[in-house]
């Protein structure tokens, strides 16, 4: 039975270096049950930074993909409501300027983006670069202001920087409770309630408490600002806002905020501290609420190579198979590994597909769901999903993979021009072939 794509989220995590992307991803893996132990970047034990060079330097060098499931809605502090398992494909991208290409090719296949900012440093140079890339690919996004436990953290100031420096409509949907070392939790402006996480349970549990008295005026002001902001993008809501703002329900705010987020009219802003295990579960809930599923995106448009006309493919298993390869890697155990996003149809392990660039028919021997450097073999993959496969003899980043009878060429990704060239030569003639093979893998 095909998975309901309404409950699928293909998201990336992007930021300037050292904003806490990988730390946040590690918490996501922990809270979703993929990992039973939190791997810390500073210990060189992060699951997503699996390369030796990444562990030594404490930075992300190559984008890493993983898959997890999150039950939403979760326990809201009063009762456990009926929840649905949401399927997440997550790509953790590098934040260093030298590896911008990794972000570029990942954004091409993503439906949504969680953009991290340091609560201390705010908008930084690579924040601007990655933001522009996301704009180029029209990827809806939300902001997570991390490191709220650090000295000098300022959530609202970061929101202002996003408005002025990135020219985007950043709208806080939470307010922090406490500052720096005293950061305890958040006030949910939509539900108008406070959430405080239990530090002794690694943030896995929380309490819904009364909004602190000293925050009530500020909460009232920012909640009114939020409702006014979303009402501007919904005529019925705008009329209600002018007649009686208090009559607007939570569900109406959520729905309007979802539409405005997916139209890229609003950037919902939340805050937390991934390292202190605060705010990540709320982030996952917000991803389910506001970021698009494959069904929310427009049908992918490509070119019929035989007739040279535009055709489209809807995100459905009943459509002919089409996919885009966005990354090629070499695994020491399975060999050349091609990462791809399936836009339509279904691909079974052992079946044949057409590479429209080379014109070659290729047999896909195995299909995987990825978890950093580990592979989980699966029998098939369907529209709206992201996976990897082996068996390709000739494949490059940006190749379109389709069924033989219904070919289509999808738009590839644009790569920045190189700014520096380096010559590499072997020490001995005996190493010429080895060097050629090594460069080919790179």
Buried (B, 14 or more C-beta within 10 A) or exposed (E): EEBEBEBBBBBBBBBBBBBBBBBBBBBBBBBBEBBEEBBBBEEBEBBBBBBEEBBEBBBBBBBBBBBBEBBBEBBBBEEEEEEEEBBBBBBBBBBBEEBBBBBBBBBBBBBBBBBBBBBBBBBBEBBEBBBEBBBEBEBBBBBBBBBBBBEEBBBBBBBEBBBEBBEBBBBBBBBBBBBBEEBBBBBBBBBEBBBBBBEEEBBEEBEBBEBBEEBEEBBEEBBEEBBBBBBBBBEEBBEBBEEEBEEBEEEBBBBBBBBBBBEBBBBBBBBBBBBBBBBBBBBBBBBBBBBBBBBBBEBBEBBEBEEEEEBEBBBBBEBBBBBBBBBBBEBEEBEBBBBBBBBBBBBEBEBEBBBBBBEEEBEBBBBBBBBBBEBEEBEBBBBBBBBBBBBBEEBEBBBBBBBEEBBBBBEBBEEEEEEEEEEEEEEEEEEEEEEEEEEEEE
